[in-house]
């Protein structure tokens, strides 16, 4: 009997425990279900000047966010990143009216001011529900040193009277709009019943007459001083700004947002452009990608995805391309880097220039410090430049600058730190920790930055360290994350015929052919003077410089040097006969322009590339020399060409190109005549000096170059120019 009772008790105990566990699991699931998700959010960079297009962009993004907030049952957050500049009052007024209208009942508007903003642009911030200022950025001075027009000031006062932003009062607006208006902060009462408000001096007089008790006064803005408040001062006074933040990431944390993505300008389905970079980021690739960016933006794309699978490239080219990508946010174009496998070296720099970085689970990123050497060694100046660029990009995109710098400098140690006041977790170098005193508590060193090896991060580590978003399985999941419909195909932007031609003409073989053909045709033109050969020669050289210009290695300097060199050669040939200073200078300038057009200089200079450029030019010149020898030997024997060119000295059997009986006699004063013979005293290349009839004359070869002390005959006279050929 006792055993039966004991068994029953144990059974009841087990059932009770099982029921308790089940209830606990249900409660945990319910709690997880009730936990609110991140609210819908978007960021719009309000460019300057604020015009109708900017107003439309903000309206579209805000209304789209309003619909998303209604569907999610939460209040969305619209962050307006303001930029300094000048704007007309009309568009600013329209935008301010929209931001304070009932249309945005489910949208919380936040003005984020990372730089000092004044003038009409500052009115946009006053229309937002909350203002977040950079600690050092200033906001105010609506009239830029002068009082606003009465009608404009009345509008801004009406905004303040709506109390859309509780930290903005009419008295504060008067101080911001009129340098001659003082602003006072008064405290009524004492202790828990104390009340603080902002008033003007006139309002203070009325207040003293009506308010009982003592009134404590603090003057926060003097008369005759423009009303401007920095983020730090505004927070200390409890006016204007709800909070301060140094980066976009800080703004996102203030409102519990996972990220701040630039809103699509259309307010609907994003217009996507997909650009694949799977080659070394050399100048020709960099210029190609920049052309694709410009074409995509011109077509209306507001979301550009860069697929990066590259391991090397030019640091200068990557820096230029990264700067171009980073500034696309100013045009309300959201940029995303997608790394399916590896993005090393310069590709990692380009990836960090994008607003967001997504990686597949097995992918890696890093090794920016091994930009110029396959063994992982980089010049000190390359490391310094890469660190500077990565730090700038990280600060601009809200990523930890110290982690970004470590990708370029294997010797840089980075520590996990915690803010002693706010508890914020971040990453700083040892020097940064010491520079900021006791603000940060040092934690453990980031393992990847220890040991002096190039830093390589996996997708998970890149997310943990704040560089990347959570990994995506494939391109389809990336589309889902970005809000791109599943039926939209992301096809890489293809090359146009012009891009293909540029790539072909930048190959070593094509470069050699253009230089050889251009010089050979010029050589023939000097023999035949047909005009057509000269045009073809100029076309070859124009194609060479055009392809190198679009390939990113040539600029206006190289083109200017080439034109200057040709001008010197022309002076030597037609104005100042003889092969002297102008001829040598012109030849060197042309040679230098050809080599420079195929080579980038400065940081990242490649001696191998220089050697290749020199070899290509020398090979082309060597080919022209061989062509000249062969043509001088065989052209006079060919049926067509022997009527156009005289045989060189020693080949008189070929006969003259012009029959002596057809030579026209020129009647006139005593002087050189067609048919007169003489001897060259300098080389004719093609011009020089000759002795004819006892006179030293400037002459021009009417055929090939002529050596000194060679018998010649005058073939024609054109004004002061005397054309001769070897006898």
C-alpha positions in Angstrom: 0.0 0.0 0.0 2.8 2.4 0.9 4.6 1.6 -2.4 1.4 2.5 -4.3 1.0 5.8 -2.6 4.7 6.6 -3.2 4.4 5.8 -6.9 1.3 8.0 -7.2 3.0 10.9 -5.5 6.0 10.6 -7.8 3.7 10.5 -10.8 1.9 13.6 -9.7 5.2 15.4 -9.1 6.5 14.5 -12.6 3.3 15.7 -14.2 3.5 18.9 -12.3 7.1 19.5 -13.3 6.3 18.8 -17.0 3.4 21.2 -16.9 5.6 23.9 -15.3 8.2 23.4 -18.0 5.6 23.6 -20.7 4.1 26.7 -19.2 7.6 28.3 -19.0 8.3 27.5 -22.7 4.9 29.0 -23.7 5.6 32.1 -21.6 9.1 32.5 -23.2 7.6 32.1 -26.7 4.9 34.6 -25.9 7.5 37.0 -24.5 9.5 36.6 -27.7 6.5 37.2 -29.8 5.6 40.3 -27.9 9.1 41.7 -28.1 8.9 44.6 -30.6 11.0 44.4 -33.8 13.0 47.3 -35.1 10.7 50.0 -36.5 10.7 50.8 -40.2 13.3 53.4 -40.9 14.9 55.3 -43.8 17.5 57.9 -44.3 17.3 60.7 -46.9 20.3 62.9 -47.4 18.9 66.4 -48.1 21.2 67.9 -50.6 21.8 71.5 -51.1 20.2 73.6 -52.6 16.9 72.4 -51.4 14.8 72.5 -54.6 11.6 70.9 -56.0 13.5 67.7 -56.7 14.8 67.4 -53.2 11.3 68.1 -51.8 9.9 65.4 -54.0 12.5 62.9 -52.9 11.8 63.5 -49.2 8.0 63.3 -49.8 8.2 60.0 -51.7 10.5 58.5 -49.1 8.3 59.7 -46.2 5.0 58.5 -47.7 6.6 55.1 -48.5 7.7 54.9 -44.9 4.3 55.9 -43.7 2.7 53.0 -45.6 5.4 50.6 -44.2 4.7 51.9 -40.6 0.9 51.3 -41.0 1.5 47.8 -42.2 3.9 47.0 -39.4 1.8 48.6 -36.7 4.7 50.7 -35.5 5.8 54.3 -35.9 8.5 54.6 -38.6 11.7 56.8 -38.2 12.7 59.1 -41.1 16.2 60.5 -40.6 16.9 63.6 -42.7 20.7 64.2 -43.0 21.1 67.9 -43.6 24.0 69.4 -45.6 25.3 73.0 -45.5 24.5 75.3 -48.4 22.1 77.9 -49.7 18.5 77.4 -50.7 15.6 79.5 -51.7 12.9 80.0 -49.1 10.0 78.7 -51.2 11.1 75.0 -51.5 12.2 75.0 -47.8 8.8 76.3 -46.8 7.1 73.6 -48.8 9.2 70.9 -47.2 8.7 72.2 -43.7 4.9 72.3 -44.2 5.0 68.7 -45.4 7.1 67.5 -42.5 4.7 69.0 -39.9 1.5 67.9 -41.7 -0.9 65.1 -40.5 0.1 63.0 -43.6 3.1 61.8 -41.5 1.2 60.8 -38.4 3.0 57.4 -38.2 6.4 58.8 -39.0 8.8 60.2 -36.5 11.0 62.8 -38.3 14.6 63.3 -37.1 16.9 66.0 -38.4 20.5 64.7 -38.3 23.0 67.5 -38.6 26.6 66.2 -38.9 28.0 69.6 -40.1 27.2 73.2 -39.3 24.0 74.3 -41.1 22.6 77.8 -41.3 20.4 79.9 -43.5 17.2 78.5 -44.9 18.6 75.0 -44.8 18.4 75.2 -41.0 14.6 75.7 -41.2 14.2 72.1 -42.3 15.7 71.0 -39.0 13.3 73.1 -37.1 10.4 71.4 -38.9 11.5 67.9 -37.7 10.1 66.3 -34.6 13.6 65.9 -33.1 17.1 67.2 -33.9 20.3 65.2 -33.5 23.4 67.4 -33.7 27.1 66.4 -34.0 28.7 67.7 -30.8 30.8 70.2 -32.8 28.2 71.1 -35.5 26.3 74.3 -35.1 22.7 75.0 -36.1 20.9 78.4 -36.5 21.6 81.9 -37.9 18.6 81.6 -40.2 19.3 85.0 -41.8 23.1 84.5 -42.0 24.0 87.6 -40.0 20.8 89.5 -40.9 17.3 89.4 -39.6 14.8 87.2 -41.6 12.2 89.0 -43.7 9.0 89.5 -41.5 6.9 87.1 -43.6 9.6 84.4 -43.4 10.1 84.9 -39.7 6.3 84.6 -39.2 6.3 81.3 -40.9 9.1 79.9 -38.7 7.4 81.2 -35.6 4.3 79.4 -36.7 6.3 76.2 -36.9 7.5 76.7 -33.3 4.0 77.5 -32.0 2.9 74.1 -33.3 5.2 72.6 -30.6 6.1 69.8 -33.1 9.5 69.9 -31.5 9.2 70.5 -27.8 12.7 71.9 -27.5 12.0 74.7 -29.9 10.0 77.7 -28.7 9.0 81.0 -30.3 11.5 82.9 -28.2 14.3 80.6 -29.4 13.2 81.0 -33.0 13.3 84.8 -32.7 16.9 84.5 -31.5 17.8 82.2 -34.4 16.1 84.5 -36.9 17.3 87.9 -35.7 20.9 88.6 -34.5 19.6 91.7 -32.6 17.2 89.6 -30.4 18.5 88.3 -27.1 17.2 85.0 -25.7 16.8 84.4 -21.9 16.3 81.2 -20.0 14.2 81.8 -16.9 13.3 79.5 -14.0 10.1 80.1 -12.1 9.7 78.6 -8.6 12.0 76.3 -6.7 12.6 72.6 -6.2 10.2 70.1 -7.7 7.8 72.8 -8.8 10.4 74.8 -10.7 9.5 75.6 -14.3 12.0 76.6 -17.1 11.2 78.4 -20.2 12.8 80.6 -22.9 11.7 84.2 -23.3 12.8 87.5 -25.0 13.6 90.6 -22.8 10.1 92.0 -23.6 8.5 88.8 -22.5 10.6 88.8 -19.3 9.2 92.2 -18.3 5.6 90.9 -18.7 6.6 87.8 -16.8 7.9 89.7 -13.8 4.7 91.6 -13.6 2.5 88.5 -13.7 4.5 85.7 -12.1 4.7 85.6 -8.3 8.0 85.0 -6.6 11.6 85.2 -7.8 12.5 84.7 -11.4 16.0 83.4 -12.1 17.4 84.6 -15.4 20.2 83.1 -17.6 21.1 84.8 -20.8 21.8 82.1 -23.5 22.0 84.4 -26.5 23.3 88.0 -26.5 22.0 90.9 -28.6 24.0 91.5 -31.8 25.3 88.0 -32.0 24.0 85.5 -34.6 21.9 82.7 -33.0 23.9 79.6 -33.4 24.1 76.6 -31.0 26.5 73.7 -31.2 25.4 70.2 -30.3 27.3 70.2 -27.1 26.0 73.6 -26.0 22.4 72.8 -27.0 22.4 69.7 -24.9 23.9 71.5 -21.9 21.1 74.1 -22.2 18.4 71.6 -22.9 17.3 73.4 -26.1 17.1 72.7 -29.8 18.7 69.2 -29.9 17.3 66.1 -28.4 20.7 64.3 -28.5 24.2 64.4 -30.0 25.8 61.8 -32.2 29.0 61.6 -34.1 28.1 59.1 -36.9 25.1 57.6 -38.6 25.7 54.5 -36.5 25.3 56.5 -33.4 22.0 57.9 -34.7 20.8 54.4 -35.5 21.6 53.3 -31.9 19.7 56.3 -30.5 16.5 55.0 -32.0 17.2 51.2 -31.8 17.6 50.9 -35.5 19.8 48.1 -36.9 21.0 50.3 -39.8 20.1 53.4 -41.7 19.6 52.8 -45.4 19.3 55.6 -47.8 15.7 55.7 -49.0 15.0 55.1 -52.7 14.2 58.4 -54.4 11.2 57.1 -56.1 9.5 55.9 -52.9 8.5 52.6 -54.5 10.4 49.6 -55.8 14.1 50.5 -56.0 15.6 50.9 -59.5 18.6 48.5 -59.3 21.9 48.5 -61.2 24.2 45.5 -60.7 27.9 46.0 -61.4 30.4 43.1 -61.2 34.1 43.7 -60.5 36.0 40.5 -60.9 39.3 41.8 -62.3 42.2 43.6 -60.7 41.1 47.2 -60.1 43.6 48.8 -62.5 43.0 52.2 -64.1 41.1 50.8 -67.1 38.7 48.9 -64.8 38.3 51.9 -62.5 37.3 54.1 -65.4 35.0 51.4 -66.8 33.2 51.1 -63.4 32.8 54.9 -63.1 31.3 55.1 -66.5 28.8 52.3 -65.5 27.9 54.2 -62.4 27.2 57.4 -64.3 25.1 55.5 -66.9 23.2 53.8 -64.1 22.4 57.0 -62.3 21.4 58.7 -65.5 18.9 55.8 -66.1 17.4 56.5 -62.8 19.0 53.8 -60.6 18.8 54.6 -56.9 20.3 51.3 -55.7 23.6 50.1 -57.0 24.9 46.6 -56.1 28.7 46.0 -56.6 29.6 42.3 -56.7 33.3 42.2 -55.7 35.6 39.2 -56.4 39.1 40.7 -56.8 42.4 40.4 -55.1 44.6 43.2 -56.2 44.9 46.4 -58.1 46.2 50.0 -58.1 45.8 51.9 -54.8 45.3 55.2 -56.5 42.6 53.8 -58.7 40.8 52.1 -55.8 40.9 55.3 -53.8 39.5 57.3 -56.7 36.8 54.7 -57.3 36.0 54.4 -53.6 35.5 58.2 -53.3 33.2 58.2 -56.2 31.1 55.4 -54.7 31.0 57.0 -51.2 29.7 60.3 -52.5 26.7 58.6 -54.3 24.7 58.9 -51.1 24.7 62.7 -51.7 22.6 62.0 -54.8 20.3 59.7 -52.8 21.7 56.6 -54.4 22.1 53.7 -52.0 25.2 51.5 -52.6 25.7 47.9 -51.6 28.8 45.7 -51.7 28.2 42.0 -52.2 31.2 39.6 -51.6 30.3 36.0 -52.6 33.9 34.7 -52.3 36.9 37.0 -51.6 37.5 40.7 -51.7 41.2 41.4 -50.9 43.4 44.4 -51.4 41.8 47.2 -53.3 38.5 45.4 -53.6 38.1 45.5 -49.8 38.6 49.3 -50.0 35.9 49.6 -52.6 33.6 47.4 -50.5 34.0 49.6 -47.5 33.0 52.7 -49.6 29.5 51.3 -50.0 26.7 52.1 -47.6 26.2 48.4 -46.8 28.3 45.3 -47.0 26.9 41.8 -47.4 29.0 38.7 -47.6 28.2 35.0 -48.2 29.0 32.7 -45.2 32.2 31.3 -46.7 33.6 34.6 -48.0 36.5 36.7 -46.7 37.6 40.3 -46.9 40.9 42.1 -45.9 44.5 42.2 -46.8 44.4 45.8 -47.9 48.0 46.0 -46.5 49.3 43.8 -49.3 48.4 46.1 -52.2 51.6 46.3 -54.1 53.5 43.1 -53.3 52.5 39.5 -53.8 54.4 38.6 -50.6 52.2 40.8 -48.5 54.7 43.7 -48.1 53.6 47.2 -48.9 55.5 50.4 -49.0 55.1 52.7 -46.0 53.5 55.4 -48.0 51.0 53.0 -49.5 50.1 51.8 -46.0 49.7 55.3 -44.7 47.5 56.3 -47.7 45.4 53.2 -47.4 44.9 53.8 -43.7 43.9 57.4 -44.2 41.4 56.4 -46.9 39.9 53.5 -45.0 39.5 55.7 -41.8 37.7 58.4 -43.8 35.3 55.8 -45.4 34.6 54.1 -42.1 33.8 57.4 -40.4 31.5 58.4 -43.3 29.7 55.1 -43.4 29.4 54.5 -39.6 31.9 51.7 -39.3 34.7 51.4 -36.7 37.6 53.3 -38.2 40.2 51.4 -36.1 39.1 48.0 -37.6 39.1 49.5 -41.1 42.7 50.9 -40.6 43.8 47.5 -39.3 42.9 46.0 -42.7 45.7 48.1 -44.2 48.3 48.0 -41.4 49.1 44.5 -40.0 51.2 46.1 -37.3 48.2 48.0 -35.9 46.6 46.5 -32.7 42.9 47.3 -32.0 41.1 46.8 -28.7 37.5 46.3 -27.8 36.5 49.2 -25.6 33.4 50.3 -23.6 32.3 53.8 -23.0 32.6 54.5 -19.2 29.6 56.9 -19.3 27.1 55.3 -21.8 28.3 51.7 -21.9 28.6 51.8 -25.7 31.0 49.1 -27.2 33.4 50.2 -29.8 36.9 49.5 -31.2 39.9 51.8 -30.8 43.7 51.7 -31.1 45.9 52.2 -28.1 46.8 55.7 -29.2 43.1 56.6 -29.5 42.3 55.2 -26.1 45.1 57.3 -24.5 44.0 60.4 -26.4 40.5 60.3 -25.0 41.5 59.9 -21.4 39.2 58.0 -19.1 36.2 58.0 -21.5 36.8 54.4 -22.7 37.6 51.2 -20.7 40.0 49.0 -22.5 39.0 45.4 -23.2 40.7 42.5 -25.0 42.7 43.0 -28.2 40.9 42.0 -31.4 42.6 38.6 -32.2 42.8 39.3 -36.0 44.9 42.4 -35.3 47.5 40.6 -33.2 50.7 39.0 -34.7 51.6 41.4 -37.5 49.9 39.3 -40.2 47.6 40.7 -42.8 44.1 41.0 -41.4 41.5 38.7 -43.0 37.9 38.6 -41.7 35.2 36.0 -42.4 31.6 37.1 -43.0 30.7 36.4 -39.4 33.6 38.3 -37.9 33.1 41.2 -40.3 29.5 41.4 -38.9 30.7 41.1 -35.3 33.2 43.9 -35.8 30.7 46.2 -37.3 32.0 46.2 -40.9 29.3 44.1 -42.6 25.6 43.2 -42.3 24.5 39.6 -41.3 25.7 37.1 -44.0 23.4 36.2 -46.9 23.1 32.8 -48.4 23.0 33.9 -52.0 21.9 36.6 -54.3 18.2 35.9 -53.8 18.5 36.5 -50.1 20.4 39.7 -50.8 17.5 40.9 -53.0 15.1 40.0 -50.2 17.2 42.0 -47.7 17.3 45.0 -50.0 13.6 45.0 -50.8 14.1 44.0 -54.4 11.2 42.0 -55.8 12.0 38.3 -56.5 11.0 38.6 -60.1 13.6 41.3 -60.8 16.7 39.8 -62.3 20.1 41.3 -61.3 22.1 41.0 -64.5 25.6 42.6 -64.5 25.8 45.8 -66.5 27.4 44.9 -69.8 30.0 46.6 -71.8 29.0 48.9 -74.6 30.8 48.8 -78.0 32.8 51.8 -76.7 33.9 50.0 -73.6 34.9 46.9 -75.6 36.9 49.1 -78.0 38.7 50.8 -75.1 39.6 47.4 -73.6 40.9 46.1 -76.9 42.9 49.3 -77.7 44.6 49.1 -74.3 46.2 45.7 -74.9 49.9 45.8 -75.5 49.5 44.5 -79.1 46.9 47.1 -80.0 49.1 49.9 -78.4 52.1 48.7 -80.4 50.1 48.6 -83.6 48.6 52.1 -83.2 52.1 53.6 -82.5 53.7 51.8 -85.3 50.9 52.5 -87.8 50.8 56.2 -86.8 54.6 56.7 -87.3 54.8 54.6 -90.5 51.9 56.5 -92.1 53.6 59.8 -91.1 56.8 58.6 -92.7 55.0 57.8 -95.9 53.2 61.1 -95.9 56.5 62.9 -95.8 57.4 61.1 -99.0 54.2 61.4 -100.9 52.4 64.4 -99.5 49.0 63.0 -100.3 47.2 64.2 -97.3 45.3 61.0 -96.8 48.2 59.2 -95.2 48.6 62.1 -92.8 44.9 61.9 -91.8 45.3 58.2 -91.1 48.4 58.8 -89.1 46.6 61.4 -86.9 43.7 59.0 -86.5 46.0 56.3 -85.1 47.6 58.7 -82.6 44.2 60.1 -81.7 42.8 56.5 -81.0 45.9 55.8 -78.9 45.4 58.9 -76.6 41.6 58.4 -76.6 41.9 54.8 -75.4 44.5 55.6 -72.8 42.5 58.6 -71.6 39.3 56.5 -71.1 41.5 53.8 -69.7 42.5 56.0 -66.8 46.3 56.3 -67.5 46.4 59.4 -69.7 45.3 62.9 -68.9 45.4 66.4 -70.4 49.1 66.7 -69.4 50.1 63.8 -71.8 48.0 65.2 -74.6 49.5 68.7 -74.0 53.0 67.4 -74.1 52.3 65.5 -77.4 50.9 68.6 -79.1 53.8 70.7 -77.8 56.3 68.1 -79.2 54.6 68.1 -82.5 54.7 71.9 -82.6 58.5 71.8 -82.0 59.0 69.3 -84.8 56.9 71.4 -87.1 59.0 74.4 -86.3 62.2 72.5 -87.0 60.9 71.2 -90.3 59.2 74.2 -91.8 60.4 77.3 -90.0 63.8 76.8 -88.5 65.6 74.3 -90.9 68.2 71.9 -89.5 68.1 69.2 -86.9 68.7 71.2 -83.8 67.2 72.2 -80.5 63.6 72.2 -81.6 63.9 68.8 -83.3 65.5 67.1 -80.3 63.1 68.7 -77.8 60.0 67.8 -79.9 61.1 64.2 -80.3 61.7 63.9 -76.5 58.4 65.5 -75.7 56.5 63.1 -78.0 58.4 60.1 -76.6 57.7 61.2 -73.0 54.0 61.8 -73.7 53.6 58.3 -75.2 55.3 56.6 -72.2 53.4 58.7 -69.7 50.1 58.0 -71.4 50.5 54.3 -70.6 51.6 54.7 -67.0 50.3 56.0 -63.7 52.7 57.8 -61.4 52.7 58.7 -57.7 51.7 56.3 -55.0 51.4 52.8 -56.4 53.9 53.5 -59.2 54.9 50.2 -60.9 58.3 49.8 -62.4 57.1 46.7 -64.3 54.4 48.8 -66.0 57.0 51.5 -66.8 59.3 48.9 -68.4 56.4 47.5 -70.4 55.5 51.0 -71.6 59.0 51.8 -72.6 59.4 48.4 -74.4 56.2 49.0 -76.3 57.3 52.4 -77.5 60.8 51.2 -78.4 59.4 48.2 -80.3 57.1 50.5 -82.3 60.0 52.9 -83.1 62.1 49.9 -84.1 59.4 48.6 -86.4 59.2 52.0 -88.1 62.9 52.1 -88.7 62.8 48.6 -90.3 59.8 49.8 -92.3 61.7 52.9 -93.5 64.7 50.8 -94.6 62.5 48.4 -96.5 60.4 51.1 -98.1 63.4 53.0 -99.3 64.7 49.9 -100.9 61.6 48.6 -102.6 59.1 51.4 -103.1 61.0 53.0 -105.9 60.9 49.7 -107.8 57.2 49.2 -107.5 55.1 50.2 -110.6 52.8 52.6 -108.8 55.1 54.1 -106.2 58.1 54.7 -108.6 56.1 57.5 -110.2 55.6 59.1 -106.8 59.0 58.9 -105.2 62.6 59.3 -106.4 65.1 56.6 -105.8 67.5 57.2 -102.9 71.1 57.9 -103.7 72.8 55.0 -105.5 69.7 53.8 -107.3 69.7 56.3 -110.2 68.7 53.5 -112.6 65.2 53.8 -111.3 65.0 57.2 -113.0 63.5 60.4 -111.7 60.0 60.6 -110.6 59.3 63.6 -112.8 60.4 63.8 -116.5 62.9 66.6 -117.1 60.9 67.8 -120.1 57.9 68.4 -117.8 59.8 70.6 -115.4 58.4 74.1 -115.7 60.8 77.0 -116.1 60.1 79.9 -113.8 60.7 83.3 -115.4 61.5 86.2 -113.3 64.4 87.7 -111.4 67.7 85.9 -111.0 67.4 83.2 -108.4 66.8 79.5 -108.0 64.8 77.9 -110.8 63.2 74.5 -111.3 65.9 72.2 -112.6 68.8 73.9 -111.0 71.2 71.5 -109.3 73.4 71.8 -106.2 74.8 70.0 -103.2 73.3 69.6 -99.7 75.5 71.0 -96.9 73.3 69.7 -94.1 71.0 66.7 -93.8 67.5 67.3 -95.2 65.1 65.7 -92.6 63.1 67.0 -94.4 64.5 70.5 -94.4 68.0 71.8 -94.2 70.7 73.8 -96.0 72.0 73.4 -99.6 74.4 75.2 -101.9 72.8 76.0 -105.3 74.5 78.3 -107.8 77.0 79.5 -105.2 74.2 80.5 -102.7 73.3 78.8 -99.4 69.6 78.3 -99.4 67.0 76.8 -97.1 65.5 73.8 -98.9 63.0 71.0 -98.2 63.3 67.5 -99.4 60.6 66.5 -101.9 61.2 62.8 -101.2 63.1 60.8 -98.6 65.6 62.3 -96.1 68.8 63.4 -97.8 72.3 63.1 -96.4 74.9 66.0 -96.5 77.0 66.4 -99.6 74.5 64.8 -101.8 73.7 66.2 -105.3 70.2 67.6 -105.6 67.9 69.2 -108.1 65.1 71.7 -107.6 61.8 70.1 -108.4 59.4 72.9 -107.6 59.1 76.3 -106.0 56.2 77.3 -103.7 56.6 80.9 -102.6 59.7 81.1 -100.5 59.9 77.3 -100.1 62.3 75.4 -102.4 61.7 71.7 -102.9 64.6 69.4 -104.0 65.3 65.8 -104.7 68.5 63.8 -104.7 70.0 63.3 -108.2 
